Amino acid sequence: MVKHATNKNILSPKTLFNSHNWGFSQGRRIKVGNVDMIHISGQVPWDEKSTLVANDLPSQFSACLDNVITVVKEAGGTKNDIQQLRIYVVNFKSGKDAEVIAKILKMKFKDADFPASTWLGVESLAQPDYLVEVDAIATIINKE
């Protein structure tokens, strides 16, 4: 017998900007058996007031990861539950930008398992001041 996903939940932490104004949620929880699959929308370097947090790649990337972790925590998980990251960098430069991304990933996940990741160079993102955006998938195993 095939089990279907049930109990879909929208995740919209109050400490992140109101994504509903833009027509999407920050994340979705889909329960499948005893596992919560968390699909996290592309996180951008905005604070809860939709204000850009910085103009440099290291600060923006760090803020994006913090926002991803915020959504995972809202779902009841930790950064150790993050399985995959997709990192979109405007005009990605191998070497220089890769060193920045790697350094921050190692810092943010130093006490957790490193998630699988894909790094993509893109021409632009949704707002002209964004240098980076990160989406993610997490899984949380429920012991109930």
C-alpha positions as CSV (number, residue, x, y, z in Angstrom):
1,M,0.0,0.0,0.0
2,V,1.3,3.5,-0.9
3,K,1.5,6.0,1.9
4,H,0.7,9.6,0.8
5,A,1.9,12.8,2.4
6,T,-0.4,14.2,5.0
7,N,-0.7,17.2,7.3
8,K,1.0,19.8,5.2
9,N,2.0,22.9,7.2
10,I,3.2,26.3,6.1
11,L,6.3,27.6,8.0
12,S,6.6,31.4,8.3
13,P,8.8,32.4,11.2
14,K,8.0,35.9,12.6
15,T,11.7,36.7,12.6
16,L,11.8,36.5,8.8
17,F,10.3,38.9,6.3
18,N,6.6,38.3,5.5
19,S,6.9,36.2,2.3
20,H,3.2,36.0,2.0
21,N,3.3,39.5,0.6
22,W,5.3,38.1,-2.3
23,G,3.0,35.0,-2.8
24,F,5.0,32.2,-1.1
25,S,5.8,30.7,2.3
26,Q,9.3,30.5,3.8
27,G,8.9,26.7,4.1
28,R,6.5,23.8,3.9
29,R,6.4,20.8,6.3
30,I,5.1,17.6,4.7
31,K,4.6,14.6,7.1
32,V,5.3,11.2,5.6
33,G,5.0,8.5,8.3
34,N,7.3,9.5,11.1
35,V,9.4,11.9,9.0
36,D,8.8,15.6,8.5
37,M,10.2,16.8,5.1
38,I,10.9,20.5,5.3
39,H,11.2,22.3,1.9
40,I,12.7,25.8,2.5
41,S,12.2,28.6,0.0
42,G,15.2,30.5,-1.3
43,Q,16.4,32.5,1.7
44,V,17.7,35.9,0.9
45,P,19.8,38.4,2.9
46,W,16.8,40.3,4.3
47,D,15.8,40.8,7.9
48,E,12.2,40.7,9.2
49,K,11.6,44.2,7.9
50,S,12.6,43.3,4.3
51,T,15.8,45.3,4.7
52,L,19.0,44.2,3.1
53,V,21.4,43.1,5.9
54,A,24.7,43.9,4.0
55,N,26.3,44.6,0.7
56,D,29.1,42.0,0.7
57,L,29.0,38.2,-0.2
58,P,30.2,36.9,3.2
59,S,27.6,38.8,5.3
60,Q,24.8,38.1,2.8
61,F,25.6,34.4,2.7
62,S,25.8,34.1,6.4
63,A,22.4,35.8,6.8
64,C,20.9,33.5,4.2
65,L,22.1,30.4,6.1
66,D,20.9,31.9,9.4
67,N,17.4,32.3,7.8
68,V,17.5,28.7,6.6
69,I,18.3,27.6,10.1
70,T,15.5,29.7,11.4
71,V,13.0,27.9,9.2
72,V,14.3,24.5,10.3
73,K,14.1,25.6,14.0
74,E,10.5,26.8,13.4
75,A,9.7,23.2,12.2
76,G,11.3,21.8,15.4
77,G,14.6,20.8,13.9
78,T,18.3,21.8,14.1
79,K,20.9,22.5,11.5
80,N,21.9,18.9,11.7
81,D,18.5,18.1,10.0
82,I,19.5,20.1,6.9
83,Q,20.1,17.5,4.2
84,Q,20.7,19.7,1.1
85,L,21.5,23.3,0.3
86,R,21.4,25.0,-3.1
87,I,23.4,28.1,-3.2
88,Y,22.9,30.7,-6.0
89,V,25.7,33.3,-6.3
90,V,25.4,36.2,-8.7
91,N,28.4,36.2,-11.1
92,F,30.1,33.4,-9.2
93,K,33.9,33.5,-9.5
94,S,35.6,30.2,-8.9
95,G,38.4,30.6,-6.4
96,K,37.5,33.8,-4.6
97,D,33.8,33.2,-4.2
98,A,34.2,29.5,-3.6
99,E,36.6,30.2,-0.7
100,V,34.1,32.6,0.9
101,I,31.3,30.0,0.6
102,A,33.4,27.1,1.9
103,K,34.7,29.2,4.8
104,I,31.2,30.2,6.0
105,L,29.8,26.7,5.4
106,K,32.5,25.2,7.6
107,M,31.9,27.8,10.3
108,K,28.1,27.5,10.3
109,F,28.2,23.6,10.3
110,K,31.3,23.1,12.4
111,D,29.2,21.3,15.1
112,A,26.8,19.5,12.7
113,D,26.9,17.2,9.7
114,F,27.7,19.0,6.5
115,P,24.7,19.0,4.2
116,A,24.9,18.0,0.6
117,S,25.2,21.2,-1.5
118,T,25.1,22.5,-5.0
119,W,26.7,25.9,-5.9
120,L,25.4,27.7,-8.9
121,G,26.5,30.9,-10.6
122,V,23.6,32.9,-11.8
123,E,23.2,36.2,-13.7
124,S,20.8,37.8,-11.3
125,L,18.3,37.1,-8.4
126,A,14.9,38.5,-7.5
127,Q,16.2,41.9,-6.2
128,P,19.2,43.7,-7.7
129,D,21.1,44.0,-4.3
130,Y,21.0,40.2,-3.6
131,L,24.4,38.6,-4.2
132,V,23.3,35.2,-3.0
133,E,20.2,33.1,-2.2
134,V,20.0,29.7,-0.5
135,D,17.2,27.1,-0.6
136,A,17.2,23.9,1.4
137,I,15.6,20.6,2.2
138,A,15.6,19.2,5.8
139,T,14.2,16.0,7.3
140,I,13.1,15.7,10.9
141,I,12.5,12.2,12.3
142,N,9.7,12.1,14.9
143,K,10.0,9.7,17.7
144,E,6.2,9.6,18.3
